[in-house]
Amino acid sequence: MATEVHPITGDELNPIAVKRAQLTFENAVTAWIMKLQGETFTDIVQKLGTNANRIGEVFRGDAHRDAHAKAVAILRKHKSLLV
């Protein structure tokens, strides 16, 4: 993926390919899978193109409560459960 350059400072920037104001159930399952596979919170936020509050809601169970169980089931099915 190509990087961008800030027009004034010339600092190298990562492009934002996806922006999500809210997360679907499938996004929440993906977030849990990434977490269970050892991804950092910050990387999950950035890769899903959302803000930390939305991911925090998922991990606290405030949003998409069944996403964790679905993620565990998927990882077990793929024999990829690491945590």
N, C-alpha and C positions, 0 to 999 in steps of 0.2 A: 504494500500500500504506500502510495506516495505521501510525502509530508508536505505541509504548507509552510510558508514563511510569512511572519508578521510584516506588514508593509512599512511600518515605521522603524521597529527595532531590528528586524531581520532575524529574530529568534525563530527557531524551528518549532512548528506546531503539528500536533496530530490532528488529522481531519476527523470531524464527527460525521459518521456515515448514517447513524440511526439515532433518532431522538424519540423517546417515549415519555409521555406525560403520565401514563398509567400502565400497569402491567396486567396482562391477561393471566389466566390460570397456567397456561403453557409456559409463559415467561417466568412465572413463579417456580414452576417445576424445574425449569432450566437453571434458575438461580440456585435452588437447593442442590441440584446435581453438581454444579460448579463448586459450591461450598464443600460438599461432601468429598469432592475430588481434590480439595486442597487449594482452590483458587482464593486469593485474598478478597476481602470485602470491596476494596477500592477497584480491583480489576473486574469484579462482577458488575459493579455499578457502571464502569466505563464500557465494558463489553456489551451490556444490555442497553446502553444509551439512555439511562434514566438517572434520577438523583438518589442520593443515599437514603433519603426518607422512604422512598418506595421500597427499596430492598430491605430496609429495617422493618417496615410493616410486615413484609413476608416472613422474615426470620423470627420476629416476635409472635407471629400468628395472628396479627391484627387483620391481615388480608390473605385470602387464599389458604385457609387453615389446613386443607387436605393436601397441599402441594408437597409437604415434606414426606408424607407417607407414599405418595405417588412417585416421588424421586427415588426413595429407598427401594420401592418395588421395581422400578426400571433398572436401577443399578444391580439389584440382585439377579434380575432376569439376564442381564448382560455380564454377570459375574465380575462387576467392576466396583463393588462396594469397598471403599478403602478406609473409611472412617467409621 
